[in-house]
């Protein structure tokens, strides 16, 4: 599929997971991909560039967690409409409820066969 006008931002502090997600995306669709290893760098980019069409976001990261980044995205009137899909090890119902309140699109559980 050709989504060459679309941009997907992948944010994960672990290179293995970033590389895996990017490989799966590239295998299935043609699009632009931005990779970030921490929430603060990603937020700085988001505040100074055009919005990506989708963000795939790890929740457990140093410096700024993915959950903190998601809260910042949802508070910002220029960013809040960006679809976000957390990519996480967390499946606890309290965390999932918190994510749903932050209007995630869906979530992907780490450890599943990509």
C-alpha positions as CSV (number, residue, x, y, z in Angstrom):
1,X,0.0,0.0,0.0
2,X,1.2,3.4,-0.8
3,X,0.9,5.9,2.0
4,X,3.9,7.9,0.9
5,X,2.3,11.2,2.0
6,X,1.8,9.8,5.5
7,X,4.3,9.8,8.4
8,X,4.4,7.4,11.3
9,X,6.5,8.3,14.4
10,X,7.9,5.4,16.4
11,X,9.1,6.2,19.9
12,X,10.9,3.6,22.0
13,X,14.1,3.7,24.0
14,X,15.0,0.1,23.0
15,X,16.6,-0.1,19.5
16,X,15.4,-3.7,19.1
17,X,11.7,-2.7,19.4
18,X,12.1,0.4,17.2
19,X,13.8,-1.6,14.5
20,X,11.2,-4.3,14.7
21,X,8.2,-2.0,14.5
22,X,9.8,0.0,11.6
23,X,10.5,-3.3,9.7
24,X,6.9,-4.4,10.1
25,X,5.6,-1.0,8.9
26,X,8.0,-0.9,5.9
27,X,7.0,-4.4,4.9
28,X,3.3,-3.6,4.8
29,X,3.1,0.0,3.6
30,X,5.2,2.7,2.0
31,X,5.3,5.7,4.3
32,X,7.7,8.1,6.0
33,X,8.9,7.0,9.4
34,X,10.4,9.0,12.2
35,X,12.3,7.2,15.0
36,X,12.9,8.6,18.5
37,X,14.4,7.0,21.5
38,X,12.9,9.2,24.2
39,X,9.8,11.2,24.8
40,X,11.4,14.6,25.3
41,X,13.1,14.5,21.9
42,X,9.9,13.4,20.3
43,X,7.9,16.2,22.0
44,X,10.4,18.8,20.9
45,X,10.0,17.5,17.3
46,X,6.2,17.5,17.5
47,X,6.2,21.1,18.8
48,X,8.3,22.4,15.9
49,X,7.3,20.3,12.9
50,X,4.2,19.1,11.0
51,X,2.2,16.5,12.9
52,X,2.8,12.8,12.0
53,X,-0.3,10.8,11.0
54,X,0.3,8.2,13.7
55,X,2.4,7.7,16.7
56,X,3.5,4.3,18.0
57,X,4.6,4.9,21.6
58,X,6.5,2.9,24.2
59,X,5.2,3.7,27.7
60,X,8.2,2.8,29.7
61,X,11.1,5.1,28.8
62,X,13.7,7.1,30.7
63,X,13.6,10.9,31.0
64,X,10.0,11.3,29.9
65,X,7.8,8.2,30.0
66,X,5.4,7.5,27.1
67,X,2.5,8.1,29.5
68,X,3.8,11.5,30.3
69,X,4.4,12.2,26.6
70,X,0.8,11.1,25.8
71,X,-0.5,13.5,28.5
72,X,1.5,16.3,27.0
73,X,0.2,15.5,23.5
74,X,-3.4,15.4,24.7
75,X,-3.0,18.8,26.5
76,X,-1.6,20.6,23.4
77,X,-4.3,22.0,21.1
78,X,-2.0,21.5,18.0
79,X,-1.2,17.9,18.8
80,X,-4.2,16.4,20.6
81,X,-5.8,14.9,17.5
82,X,-2.8,12.8,16.5
83,X,-3.7,9.1,16.8
84,X,-1.5,7.3,19.3
85,X,-1.0,3.5,19.7
86,X,0.9,2.6,22.8
87,X,3.4,-0.3,22.3
88,X,3.8,-1.7,25.8
89,X,4.3,-4.5,28.2
90,X,1.6,-3.2,30.5
91,X,-1.7,-5.0,30.3
92,X,-3.0,-4.0,33.8
93,X,-6.6,-2.9,33.6
94,X,-5.9,0.3,35.5
95,X,-3.3,1.4,33.0
96,X,-5.5,0.4,30.1
97,X,-8.3,2.5,31.6
98,X,-5.9,5.5,32.0
99,X,-4.8,5.1,28.4
100,X,-8.4,4.9,27.2
101,X,-9.2,8.2,29.0
102,X,-6.3,9.7,27.1
103,X,-8.1,8.7,23.9
104,X,-5.7,6.1,22.5
105,X,-6.7,4.4,19.2
106,X,-5.6,0.9,20.3
107,X,-2.6,-0.7,21.9
108,X,0.0,-3.3,21.0
109,X,1.4,-5.7,23.7
110,X,5.1,-6.1,23.5
111,X,6.3,-9.7,23.3
112,X,3.7,-10.7,20.7
113,X,5.1,-12.2,17.5
114,X,5.3,-9.2,15.2
